Amino acid sequence: MKIDAASAQNPPVDVKDVWDETRVRALCEDVGPSGLGDLLCLFHADMPFLLARLNASIVARDAETVDRVLAALRGAAAHLGLKSIEALSIQLRAQPLDAAIADRLSAELARIRCVSPIPTAPLES
């Protein structure tokens, strides 16, 4: 795993803070490193829609929809091994109408973008 420091304003302390290495290894074995890269691109491409839906639901004081969006985000993050997003989603579900939720998620998404889970060396067993 590697960190692309050139794009990091607020880099993670450690790659292990962001990624579940066991899950990343399993995904690389299942879909290959390029397949994992494609899945991550799709995940990031969906974020503007999810964040907009989250903001609209918070403004509308619709706690049920906020919870559903955060649950979907948690599940997608867990599937990809994005443990920092998964943990933040769980934490934010406890405060569903907090106006800062989308900002906290946006900040974390920006923070993790500079961290690649794709191994640069062969996977170890």
The first five atom37 places (N, CA, C, CB, O) and aatype in JSON, in Angstrom:
{
  "aatype": [12, 11, 9, 3, 0, 0, 15, 0, 5, 2, 14, 14, 19, 3, 19, 11, 3, 19, 17, 3, 6, 16, 1, 19, 1, 0, 10, 4, 6, 3, 19, 7, 14, 15, 7, 10, 7, 3, 10, 10, 4, 10, 13, 8, 0, 3, 12, 14, 13, 10, 10, 0, 1, 10, 2, 0, 15, 9, 19, 0, 1, 3, 0, 6, 16, 19, 3, 1, 19, 10, 0, 0, 10, 1, 7, 0, 0, 0, 8, 10, 7, 10, 11, 15, 9, 6, 0, 10, 15, 9, 5, 10, 1, 0, 5, 14, 10, 3, 0, 0, 9, 0, 3, 1, 10, 15, 0, 6, 10, 0, 1, 9, 1, 4, 19, 15, 14, 9, 14, 16, 0, 14, 10, 6, 15],
  "atom_mask": [
    [1, 1, 1, 1, 1],
    [1, 1, 1, 1, 1],
    [1, 1, 1, 1, 1],
    [1, 1, 1, 1, 1],
    [1, 1, 1, 1, 1],
    [1, 1, 1, 1, 1],
    [1, 1, 1, 1, 1],
    [1, 1, 1, 1, 1],
    [1, 1, 1, 1, 1],
    [1, 1, 1, 1, 1],
    [1, 1, 1, 1, 1],
    [1, 1, 1, 1, 1],
    [1, 1, 1, 1, 1],
    [1, 1, 1, 1, 1],
    [1, 1, 1, 1, 1],
    [1, 1, 1, 1, 1],
    [1, 1, 1, 1, 1],
    [1, 1, 1, 1, 1],
    [1, 1, 1, 1, 1],
    [1, 1, 1, 1, 1],
    [1, 1, 1, 1, 1],
    [1, 1, 1, 1, 1],
    [1, 1, 1, 1, 1],
    [1, 1, 1, 1, 1],
    [1, 1, 1, 1, 1],
    [1, 1, 1, 1, 1],
    [1, 1, 1, 1, 1],
    [1, 1, 1, 1, 1],
    [1, 1, 1, 1, 1],
    [1, 1, 1, 1, 1],
    [1, 1, 1, 1, 1],
    [1, 1, 1, 0, 1],
    [1, 1, 1, 1, 1],
    [1, 1, 1, 1, 1],
    [1, 1, 1, 0, 1],
    [1, 1, 1, 1, 1],
    [1, 1, 1, 0, 1],
    [1, 1, 1, 1, 1],
    [1, 1, 1, 1, 1],
    [1, 1, 1, 1, 1],
    [1, 1, 1, 1, 1],
    [1, 1, 1, 1, 1],
    [1, 1, 1, 1, 1],
    [1, 1, 1, 1, 1],
    [1, 1, 1, 1, 1],
    [1, 1, 1, 1, 1],
    [1, 1, 1, 1, 1],
    [1, 1, 1, 1, 1],
    [1, 1, 1, 1, 1],
    [1, 1, 1, 1, 1],
    [1, 1, 1, 1, 1],
    [1, 1, 1, 1, 1],
    [1, 1, 1, 1, 1],
    [1, 1, 1, 1, 1],
    [1, 1, 1, 1, 1],
    [1, 1, 1, 1, 1],
    [1, 1, 1, 1, 1],
    [1, 1, 1, 1, 1],
    [1, 1, 1, 1, 1],
    [1, 1, 1, 1, 1],
    [1, 1, 1, 1, 1],
    [1, 1, 1, 1, 1],
    [1, 1, 1, 1, 1],
    [1, 1, 1, 1, 1],
    [1, 1, 1, 1, 1],
    [1, 1, 1, 1, 1],
    [1, 1, 1, 1, 1],
    [1, 1, 1, 1, 1],
    [1, 1, 1, 1, 1],
    [1, 1, 1, 1, 1],
    [1, 1, 1, 1, 1],
    [1, 1, 1, 1, 1],
    [1, 1, 1, 1, 1],
    [1, 1, 1, 1, 1],
    [1, 1, 1, 0, 1],
    [1, 1, 1, 1, 1],
    [1, 1, 1, 1, 1],
    [1, 1, 1, 1, 1],
    [1, 1, 1, 1, 1],
    [1, 1, 1, 1, 1],
    [1, 1, 1, 0, 1],
    [1, 1, 1, 1, 1],
    [1, 1, 1, 1, 1],
    [1, 1, 1, 1, 1],
    [1, 1, 1, 1, 1],
    [1, 1, 1, 1, 1],
    [1, 1, 1, 1, 1],
    [1, 1, 1, 1, 1],
    [1, 1, 1, 1, 1],
    [1, 1, 1, 1, 1],
    [1, 1, 1, 1, 1],
    [1, 1, 1, 1, 1],
    [1, 1, 1, 1, 1],
    [1, 1, 1, 1, 1],
    [1, 1, 1, 1, 1],
    [1, 1, 1, 1, 1],
    [1, 1, 1, 1, 1],
    [1, 1, 1, 1, 1],
    [1, 1, 1, 1, 1],
    [1, 1, 1, 1, 1],
    [1, 1, 1, 1, 1],
    [1, 1, 1, 1, 1],
    [1, 1, 1, 1, 1],
    [1, 1, 1, 1, 1],
    [1, 1, 1, 1, 1],
    [1, 1, 1, 1, 1],
    [1, 1, 1, 1, 1],
    [1, 1, 1, 1, 1],
    [1, 1, 1, 1, 1],
    [1, 1, 1, 1, 1],
    [1, 1, 1, 1, 1],
    [1, 1, 1, 1, 1],
    [1, 1, 1, 1, 1],
    [1, 1, 1, 1, 1],
    [1, 1, 1, 1, 1],
    [1, 1, 1, 1, 1],
    [1, 1, 1, 1, 1],
    [1, 1, 1, 1, 1],
    [1, 1, 1, 1, 1],
    [1, 1, 1, 1, 1],
    [1, 1, 1, 1, 1],
    [1, 1, 1, 1, 1],
    [1, 1, 1, 1, 1],
    [1, 1, 1, 1, 1],
    [1, 1, 1, 1, 1]
  ],
  "atom_positions": [
    [[0.84, -1.17, 0.0], [0.0, 0.0, 0.0], [0.88, 1.24, 0.0], [-0.95, 0.0, 1.21], [1.99, 1.23, 0.54]],
    [[0.36, 2.3, -0.62], [1.2, 3.49, -0.76], [0.39, 4.75, -0.51], [1.84, 3.54, -2.14], [-0.84, 4.75, -0.59]],
    [[1.09, 5.81, -0.21], [0.47, 7.11, -0.02], [0.98, 8.03, -1.11], [0.77, 7.69, 1.39], [2.18, 8.15, -1.32]],
    [[0.06, 8.69, -1.81], [0.4, 9.68, -2.82], [0.46, 11.03, -2.11], [-0.65, 9.69, -4.0], [-0.54, 11.74, -2.01]],
    [[1.64, 11.39, -1.62], [1.8, 12.58, -0.81], [1.56, 13.86, -1.59], [3.17, 12.61, -0.2], [1.24, 14.9, -1.0]],
    [[1.71, 13.83, -2.89], [1.55, 15.04, -3.7], [0.15, 15.61, -3.6], [1.88, 14.75, -5.13], [-0.02, 16.83, -3.68]],
    [[-0.86, 14.76, -3.42], [-2.23, 15.26, -3.39], [-2.79, 15.37, -1.97], [-3.12, 14.35, -4.2], [-3.98, 15.63, -1.79]],
    [[-1.94, 15.19, -0.98], [-2.42, 15.16, 0.4], [-2.22, 16.49, 1.1], [-1.73, 14.06, 1.17], [-1.09, 16.93, 1.28]],
    [[-3.3, 17.11, 1.51], [-3.2, 18.29, 2.36], [-3.2, 17.87, 3.82], [-4.35, 19.27, 2.08], [-2.49, 18.45, 4.65]],
    [[-3.98, 16.87, 4.12], [-4.14, 16.4, 5.49], [-4.03, 14.88, 5.48], [-5.5, 16.87, 6.1], [-5.03, 14.19, 5.68]],
    [[-2.82, 14.36, 5.27], [-2.68, 12.91, 5.07], [-2.96, 12.11, 6.34], [-1.3, 12.59, 4.58], [-2.77, 12.6, 7.45]],
    [[-3.41, 10.88, 6.16], [-3.62, 10.0, 7.3], [-2.28, 9.71, 7.98], [-4.3, 8.69, 6.87], [-1.22, 9.78, 7.35]],
    [[-2.35, 9.4, 9.24], [-1.14, 9.06, 9.96], [-0.56, 7.76, 9.42], [-1.42, 8.94, 11.46], [0.66, 7.61, 9.3]],
    [[-1.42, 6.83, 9.09], [-1.0, 5.51, 8.65], [-2.05, 4.95, 7.7], [-0.78, 4.56, 9.87], [-3.24, 5.17, 7.88]],
    [[-1.59, 4.24, 6.68], [-2.5, 3.62, 5.72], [-3.48, 2.71, 6.45], [-1.71, 2.82, 4.66], [-4.64, 2.58, 6.04]],
    [[-3.03, 2.08, 7.51], [-3.89, 1.17, 8.27], [-5.03, 1.9, 8.96], [-3.07, 0.41, 9.29], [-6.0, 1.26, 9.38]],
    [[-4.93, 3.23, 9.1], [-6.04, 4.01, 9.65], [-7.21, 4.09, 8.67], [-5.57, 5.43, 10.01], [-8.35, 4.31, 9.07]],
    [[-6.91, 3.91, 7.39], [-7.91, 4.08, 6.34], [-8.45, 2.75, 5.86], [-7.32, 4.84, 5.17], [-9.66, 2.59, 5.7]],
    [[-7.56, 1.79, 5.62], [-7.92, 0.55, 4.93], [-7.86, -0.67, 5.83], [-7.02, 0.33, 3.75], [-7.0, -0.78, 6.7]],
    [[-8.78, -1.59, 5.6], [-8.75, -2.91, 6.21], [-7.94, -3.78, 5.24], [-10.23, -3.5, 6.46], [-8.45, -4.2, 4.2]],
    [[-6.7, -4.04, 5.6], [-5.79, -4.73, 4.68], [-6.29, -6.14, 4.31], [-4.42, -4.83, 5.3], [-6.07, -6.59, 3.18]],
    [[-6.93, -6.82, 5.24], [-7.45, -8.15, 4.94], [-8.51, -8.07, 3.85], [-8.03, -8.82, 6.21], [-8.52, -8.88, 2.92]],
    [[-9.41, -7.11, 3.96], [-10.47, -6.94, 2.96], [-9.89, -6.53, 1.62], [-11.5, -5.9, 3.44], [-10.32, -7.02, 0.57]],
    [[-8.91, -5.64, 1.63], [-8.28, -5.2, 0.38], [-7.59, -6.37, -0.31], [-7.25, -4.07, 0.66], [-7.71, -6.53, -1.52]],
    [[-6.89, -7.19, 0.46], [-6.24, -8.38, -0.12], [-7.26, -9.31, -0.76], [-5.44, -9.14, 0.95], [-7.06, -9.81, -1.86]],
    [[-8.37, -9.53, -0.04], [-9.42, -10.42, -0.57], [-10.0, -9.85, -1.87], [-10.54, -10.62, 0.47], [-10.21, -10.59, -2.83]],
    [[-10.26, -8.54, -1.9], [-10.79, -7.93, -3.12], [-9.78, -8.01, -4.27], [-11.15, -6.46, -2.86], [-10.16, -8.27, -5.41]],
    [[-8.51, -7.8, -3.97], [-7.48, -7.91, -5.01], [-7.41, -9.33, -5.56], [-6.11, -7.49, -4.46], [-7.2, -9.53, -6.75]],
    [[-7.59, -10.3, -4.7], [-7.6, -11.69, -5.16], [-8.84, -11.98, -6.0], [-7.54, -12.65, -3.97], [-8.77, -12.72, -6.98]],
    [[-9.98, -11.38, -5.63], [-11.24, -11.62, -6.34], [-11.32, -10.88, -7.66], [-12.4, -11.23, -5.48], [-11.7, -11.47, -8.68]],
    [[-10.98, -9.59, -7.67], [-11.19, -8.78, -8.88], [-9.9, -8.2, -9.45], [-12.13, -7.65, -8.57], [-9.92, -7.55, -10.5]],
    [[-8.78, -8.45, -8.78], [-7.51, -7.91, -9.24], [-7.34, -6.45, -8.84], [0.0, 0.0, 0.0], [-8.33, -5.77, -8.54]],
    [[-6.11, -5.98, -8.84], [-5.86, -4.59, -8.48], [-6.6, -3.57, -9.36], [-4.38, -4.32, -8.53], [-7.08, -2.56, -8.87]],
    [[-6.68, -3.84, -10.66], [-7.38, -2.89, -11.52], [-8.89, -2.91, -11.25], [-7.1, -3.19, -13.01], [-9.55, -1.88, -11.33]],
    [[-9.44, -4.08, -10.94], [-10.85, -4.18, -10.58], [-11.14, -3.42, -9.29], [0.0, 0.0, 0.0], [-12.17, -2.75, -9.17]],
    [[-10.22, -3.52, -8.33], [-10.39, -2.76, -7.09], [-10.32, -1.26, -7.39], [-9.3, -3.15, -6.06], [-11.1, -0.49, -6.84]],
    [[-9.41, -0.87, -8.25], [-9.33, 0.54, -8.65], [-10.63, 1.01, -9.28], [0.0, 0.0, 0.0], [-11.09, 2.12, -9.0]],
    [[-11.23, 0.17, -10.12], [-12.51, 0.52, -10.75], [-13.62, 0.67, -9.7], [-12.91, -0.55, -11.78], [-14.42, 1.6, -9.78]],
    [[-13.65, -0.24, -8.72], [-14.66, -0.17, -7.66], [-14.5, 1.11, -6.84], [-14.57, -1.39, -6.74], [-15.49, 1.74, -6.46]],
    [[-13.26, 1.49, -6.58], [-13.01, 2.71, -5.81], [-13.42, 3.95, -6.6], [-11.53, 2.8, -5.42], [-13.95, 4.9, -6.03]],
    [[-13.18, 3.93, -7.9], [-13.62, 5.05, -8.75], [-15.14, 5.19, -8.71], [-13.14, 4.86, -10.22], [-15.67, 6.29, -8.62]],
    [[-15.84, 4.06, -8.77], [-17.31, 4.09, -8.69], [-17.78, 4.61, -7.33], [-17.89, 2.69, -8.95], [-18.72, 5.39, -7.24]],
    [[-17.11, 4.17, -6.28], [-17.44, 4.62, -4.93], [-17.32, 6.15, -4.85], [-16.52, 3.94, -3.88], [-18.23, 6.83, -4.39]],
    [[-16.19, 6.67, -5.3], [-15.96, 8.11, -5.24], [-16.91, 8.87, -6.17], [-14.51, 8.44, -5.59], [-17.32, 9.99, -5.87]],
    [[-17.26, 8.27, -7.3], [-18.18, 8.92, -8.24], [-19.58, 9.05, -7.64], [-18.25, 8.12, -9.56], [-20.31, 9.99, -7.97]],
    [[-19.97, 8.12, -6.77], [-21.29, 8.17, -6.13], [-21.36, 9.18, -4.98], [-21.65, 6.8, -5.61], [-22.45, 9.56, -4.55]],
    [[-20.23, 9.61, -4.48], [-20.23, 10.46, -3.29], [-20.94, 11.79, -3.47], [-18.82, 10.72, -2.87], [-21.66, 12.19, -2.55]],
    [[-20.81, 12.51, -4.57], [-21.56, 13.77, -4.69], [-23.07, 13.55, -4.55], [-21.25, 14.44, -6.03], [-23.75, 14.35, -3.9]],
    [[-23.6, 12.5, -5.15], [-25.02, 12.19, -5.04], [-25.39, 11.88, -3.6], [-25.38, 11.01, -5.95], [-26.38, 12.41, -3.08]],
    [[-24.62, 11.02, -2.94], [-24.93, 10.65, -1.56], [-24.83, 11.85, -0.62], [-23.98, 9.54, -1.07], [-25.68, 12.03, 0.25]],
    [[-23.81, 12.68, -0.81], [-23.66, 13.86, 0.05], [-24.8, 14.85, -0.17], [-22.31, 14.54, -0.2], [-25.28, 15.47, 0.78]],
    [[-25.23, 15.02, -1.42], [-26.35, 15.91, -1.71], [-27.64, 15.38, -1.07], [-26.55, 16.07, -3.24], [-28.41, 16.14, -0.49]],
    [[-27.85, 14.09, -1.18], [-29.04, 13.47, -0.56], [-28.99, 13.61, 0.96], [-29.14, 11.98, -0.96], [-30.01, 13.87, 1.61]],
    [[-27.81, 13.43, 1.5], [-27.62, 13.58, 2.94], [-27.95, 15.01, 3.37], [-26.18, 13.21, 3.33], [-28.69, 15.22, 4.33]],
    [[-27.4, 15.99, 2.68], [-27.66, 17.4, 3.0], [-29.14, 17.72, 2.9], [-26.86, 18.32, 2.08], [-29.7, 18.36, 3.79]],
    [[-29.78, 17.29, 1.82], [-31.21, 17.57, 1.63], [-32.03, 16.94, 2.75], [-31.7, 17.05, 0.27], [-32.99, 17.54, 3.23]],
    [[-31.66, 15.76, 3.16], [-32.4, 15.06, 4.22], [-32.19, 15.73, 5.57], [-31.97, 13.61, 4.3], [-33.11, 15.77, 6.39]],
    [[-31.01, 16.24, 5.81], [-30.75, 16.95, 7.06], [-31.56, 18.25, 7.1], [-29.23, 17.26, 7.23], [-32.19, 18.57, 8.1]],
    [[-31.54, 18.99, 5.99], [-32.31, 20.23, 5.92], [-33.8, 19.96, 6.12], [-32.07, 20.94, 4.56], [-34.5, 20.74, 6.77]],
    [[-34.28, 18.86, 5.56], [-35.69, 18.49, 5.69], [-36.01, 17.85, 7.04], [-36.09, 17.54, 4.57], [-37.16, 17.52, 7.33]],
    [[-34.97, 17.68, 7.87], [-35.11, 17.05, 9.19], [-35.66, 15.63, 9.08], [-36.04, 17.89, 10.09], [-36.45, 15.19, 9.91]],
    [[-35.23, 14.93, 8.03], [-35.67, 13.56, 7.74], [-34.62, 12.58, 8.26], [-35.92, 13.36, 6.2], [-33.77, 12.1, 7.5]],
    [[-34.69, 12.3, 9.55], [-33.7, 11.44, 10.2], [-33.68, 10.03, 9.62], [-33.97, 11.37, 11.69], [-32.62, 9.4, 9.56]],
    [[-34.83, 9.55, 9.18], [-34.89, 8.19, 8.62], [-34.07, 8.08, 7.34], [-36.34, 7.79, 8.34], [-33.32, 7.12, 7.16]],
    [[-34.2, 9.06, 6.45], [-33.42, 9.03, 5.21], [-31.94, 9.25, 5.48], [-33.94, 10.09, 4.22], [-31.09, 8.62, 4.85]],
    [[-31.62, 10.14, 6.41], [-30.22, 10.34, 6.79], [-29.63, 9.01, 7.25], [-30.09, 11.41, 7.9], [-28.52, 8.64, 6.84]],
    [[-30.37, 8.3, 8.09], [-29.88, 7.02, 8.59], [-29.7, 6.01, 7.46], [-30.84, 6.46, 9.64], [-28.71, 5.27, 7.44]],
    [[-30.63, 5.98, 6.51], [-30.52, 5.05, 5.38], [-29.3, 5.37, 4.52], [-31.79, 5.1, 4.52], [-28.58, 4.46, 4.09]],
    [[-29.06, 6.65, 4.26], [-27.91, 7.05, 3.45], [-26.61, 6.68, 4.17], [-27.94, 8.57, 3.15], [-25.69, 6.14, 3.56]],
    [[-26.54, 6.96, 5.46], [-25.34, 6.62, 6.22], [-25.15, 5.1, 6.31], [-25.41, 7.22, 7.64], [-24.02, 4.61, 6.28]],
    [[-26.24, 4.36, 6.41], [-26.14, 2.89, 6.44], [-25.63, 2.37, 5.1], [-27.52, 2.25, 6.78], [-24.81, 1.45, 5.06]],
    [[-26.11, 2.94, 4.01], [-25.64, 2.52, 2.67], [-24.16, 2.85, 2.51], [-26.47, 3.21, 1.56], [-23.4, 2.05, 1.97]],
    [[-23.77, 4.02, 2.96], [-22.37, 4.41, 2.88], [-21.5, 3.49, 3.72], [-22.19, 5.87, 3.33], [-20.42, 3.08, 3.29]],
    [[-21.97, 3.17, 4.93], [-21.22, 2.26, 5.8], [-21.03, 0.91, 5.13], [-21.94, 2.09, 7.15], [-19.94, 0.34, 5.17]],
    [[-22.09, 0.4, 4.51], [-22.0, -0.91, 3.85], [-21.05, -0.89, 2.67], [0.0, 0.0, 0.0], [-20.25, -1.82, 2.51]],
    [[-21.13, 0.14, 1.85], [-20.22, 0.24, 0.7], [-18.77, 0.36, 1.17], [-20.6, 1.45, -0.19], [-17.87, -0.27, 0.62]],
    [[-18.56, 1.17, 2.2], [-17.21, 1.35, 2.73], [-16.67, 0.04, 3.31], [-17.2, 2.45, 3.81], [-15.51, -0.31, 3.08]],
    [[-17.51, -0.68, 4.04], [-17.08, -1.96, 4.61], [-16.73, -2.95, 3.51], [-18.18, -2.54, 5.51], [-15.74, -3.67, 3.62]],
    [[-17.52, -2.99, 2.46], [-17.27, -3.9, 1.35], [-15.91, -3.62, 0.7], [-18.38, -3.79, 0.3], [-15.21, -4.55, 0.31]],
    [[-15.55, -2.35, 0.6], [-14.29, -1.97, -0.03], [-13.11, -1.97, 0.93], [-14.42, -0.62, -0.66], [-11.96, -1.81, 0.51]],
    [[-13.37, -2.14, 2.21], [-12.29, -2.12, 3.19], [-11.91, -0.73, 3.64], [0.0, 0.0, 0.0], [-10.84, -0.52, 4.21]],
    [[-12.79, 0.24, 3.41], [-12.54, 1.63, 3.83], [-12.99, 1.79, 5.28], [-13.3, 2.65, 2.89], [-14.06, 2.33, 5.56]],
    [[-12.15, 1.33, 6.18], [-12.59, 1.29, 7.58], [-12.75, 2.66, 8.21], [-11.62, 0.48, 8.39], [-13.53, 2.8, 9.15]],
    [[-12.04, 3.67, 7.73], [-12.21, 5.01, 8.31], [-13.59, 5.57, 7.95], [-11.1, 5.95, 7.83], [-14.23, 6.2, 8.79]],
    [[-14.05, 5.37, 6.72], [-15.38, 5.84, 6.3], [-16.45, 5.0, 6.99], [-15.53, 5.76, 4.76], [-17.48, 5.53, 7.42]],
    [[-16.22, 3.7, 7.11], [-17.18, 2.84, 7.81], [-17.36, 3.31, 9.25], [-16.71, 1.37, 7.77], [-18.49, 3.45, 9.73]],
    [[-16.25, 3.55, 9.95], [-16.33, 3.97, 11.36], [-17.0, 5.34, 11.49], [-14.93, 4.02, 11.98], [-17.8, 5.55, 12.4]],
    [[-16.67, 6.26, 10.59], [-17.29, 7.58, 10.65], [-18.79, 7.5, 10.39], [-16.62, 8.53, 9.65], [-19.57, 8.2, 11.02]],
    [[-19.19, 6.66, 9.46], [-20.61, 6.49, 9.16], [-21.37, 5.96, 10.37], [-20.8, 5.54, 7.97], [-22.48, 6.41, 10.67]],
    [[-20.78, 5.01, 11.05], [-21.41, 4.46, 12.27], [-21.53, 5.56, 13.33], [-20.58, 3.26, 12.83], [-22.57, 5.7, 13.96]],
    [[-20.46, 6.31, 13.51], [-20.47, 7.4, 14.49], [-21.53, 8.45, 14.15], [-19.08, 8.05, 14.57], [-22.24, 8.92, 15.04]],
    [[-21.63, 8.81, 12.89], [-22.57, 9.86, 12.48], [-24.02, 9.41, 12.56], [-22.25, 10.3, 11.07], [-24.92, 10.25, 12.69]],
    [[-24.27, 8.1, 12.48], [-25.65, 7.61, 12.59], [-26.23, 7.92, 13.97], [-25.71, 6.09, 12.32], [-27.45, 7.95, 14.13]],
    [[-25.39, 8.14, 14.95], [-25.86, 8.47, 16.3], [-26.33, 9.92, 16.41], [-24.75, 8.21, 17.31], [-26.97, 10.29, 17.39]],
    [[-26.01, 10.74, 15.41], [-26.4, 12.16, 15.42], [-26.93, 12.54, 14.04], [-25.18, 13.07, 15.81], [-26.35, 13.39, 13.36]],
    [[-28.04, 11.91, 13.61], [-28.49, 11.99, 12.22], [-28.88, 13.37, 11.71], [-29.63, 11.12, 12.06], [-28.88, 13.58, 10.49]],
    [[-29.19, 14.31, 12.56], [-29.61, 15.62, 12.06], [-28.57, 16.71, 12.3], [-30.92, 16.02, 12.7], [-28.88, 17.9, 12.23]],
    [[-27.35, 16.31, 12.58], [-26.25, 17.25, 12.77], [-25.88, 17.83, 11.4], [-25.02, 16.56, 13.44], [-25.52, 17.09, 10.48]],
    [[-25.95, 19.12, 11.27], [-25.69, 19.79, 9.99], [-24.26, 19.6, 9.5], [-25.99, 21.27, 10.11], [-23.98, 19.82, 8.32]],
    [[-23.35, 19.22, 10.36], [-21.95, 19.07, 9.97], [-21.62, 17.68, 9.41], [-21.06, 19.33, 11.17], [-20.48, 17.44, 9.02]],
    [[-22.59, 16.78, 9.35], [-22.33, 15.42, 8.9], [-21.69, 15.39, 7.51], [-23.62, 14.61, 8.89], [-20.65, 14.77, 7.32]],
    [[-22.31, 16.05, 6.56], [-21.79, 16.01, 5.18], [-20.4, 16.62, 5.11], [-22.74, 16.75, 4.22], [-19.55, 16.13, 4.37]],
    [[-20.16, 17.67, 5.88], [-18.82, 18.28, 5.89], [-17.79, 17.32, 6.46], [-18.83, 19.58, 6.7], [-16.68, 17.22, 5.94]],
    [[-18.14, 16.61, 7.51], [-17.2, 15.64, 8.1], [-16.92, 14.5, 7.14], [-17.76, 15.08, 9.42], [-15.78, 14.06, 7.02]],
    [[-17.95, 14.02, 6.44], [-17.74, 12.97, 5.46], [-16.9, 13.48, 4.29], [-19.09, 12.44, 4.95], [-15.99, 12.78, 3.83]],
    [[-17.18, 14.69, 3.8], [-16.41, 15.27, 2.7], [-14.94, 15.4, 3.09], [-16.98, 16.64, 2.3], [-14.06, 15.09, 2.29]],
    [[-14.69, 15.86, 4.3], [-13.31, 16.0, 4.76], [-12.61, 14.66, 4.81], [-13.28, 16.67, 6.14], [-11.45, 14.54, 4.41]],
    [[-13.3, 13.64, 5.31], [-12.67, 12.32, 5.38], [-12.46, 11.73, 3.99], [-13.54, 11.36, 6.23], [-11.42, 11.12, 3.74]],
    [[-13.42, 11.92, 3.09], [-13.25, 11.44, 1.72], [-12.06, 12.11, 1.05], [-14.52, 11.68, 0.89], [-11.3, 11.46, 0.33]],
    [[-11.88, 13.4, 1.28], [-10.72, 14.11, 0.72], [-9.43, 13.59, 1.33], [-10.85, 15.63, 0.96], [-8.42, 13.43, 0.64]],
    [[-9.46, 13.32, 2.62], [-8.26, 12.83, 3.32], [-7.82, 11.47, 2.8], [-8.54, 12.74, 4.83], [-6.62, 11.22, 2.64]],
    [[-8.78, 10.6, 2.52], [-8.4, 9.24, 2.11], [-8.08, 9.13, 0.63], [-9.5, 8.28, 2.45], [-7.48, 8.14, 0.21]],
    [[-8.47, 10.11, -0.18], [-8.21, 10.03, -1.62], [-6.73, 9.87, -1.93], [-8.75, 11.28, -2.31], [-6.36, 9.31, -2.96]],
    [[-5.88, 10.36, -1.05], [-4.44, 10.3, -1.31], [-3.83, 8.96, -0.91], [-3.74, 11.41, -0.57], [-2.63, 8.76, -1.08]],
    [[-4.63, 8.06, -0.4], [-4.11, 6.78, 0.07], [-4.6, 5.66, -0.84], [-4.54, 6.51, 1.54], [-5.8, 5.43, -0.96]],
    [[-3.67, 4.99, -1.47], [-4.02, 3.9, -2.37], [-3.92, 2.57, -1.65], [-3.12, 3.91, -3.61], [-2.91, 2.27, -1.03]],
    [[-4.97, 1.76, -1.74], [-4.9, 0.44, -1.12], [-4.3, -0.59, -2.07], [-6.29, -0.02, -0.69], [-4.08, -1.74, -1.67]],
    [[-4.02, -0.19, -3.29], [-3.58, -1.15, -4.3], [-2.11, -1.47, -4.09], [-3.82, -0.6, -5.72], [-1.26, -0.59, -4.14]],
    [[-1.84, -2.74, -3.85], [-0.46, -3.13, -3.56], [0.46, -2.85, -4.74], [-0.4, -4.62, -3.18], [0.08, -3.02, -5.9]],
    [[1.67, -2.43, -4.41], [2.66, -2.21, -5.45], [3.58, -3.42, -5.56], [3.48, -0.94, -5.16], [4.39, -3.51, -6.49]],
    [[3.46, -4.34, -4.64], [4.26, -5.57, -4.64], [3.28, -6.74, -4.58], [5.27, -5.6, -3.43], [2.12, -6.56, -4.23]],
    [[3.75, -7.94, -4.9], [2.86, -9.11, -4.82], [2.26, -9.26, -3.42], [3.62, -10.39, -5.2], [2.92, -8.97, -2.42]],
    [[1.02, -9.71, -3.38], [0.35, -9.91, -2.11], [0.98, -11.06, -1.36], [-1.13, -10.16, -2.31], [1.32, -12.1, -1.94]],
    [[1.13, -10.85, -0.05], [1.69, -11.91, 0.8], [0.54, -12.72, 1.38], [2.58, -11.32, 1.94], [-0.53, -12.18, 1.63]],
    [[0.77, -13.98, 1.58], [-0.27, -14.83, 2.18], [-0.17, -14.82, 3.67], [-0.18, -16.25, 1.67], [-0.96, -15.48, 4.35]]
  ]
}
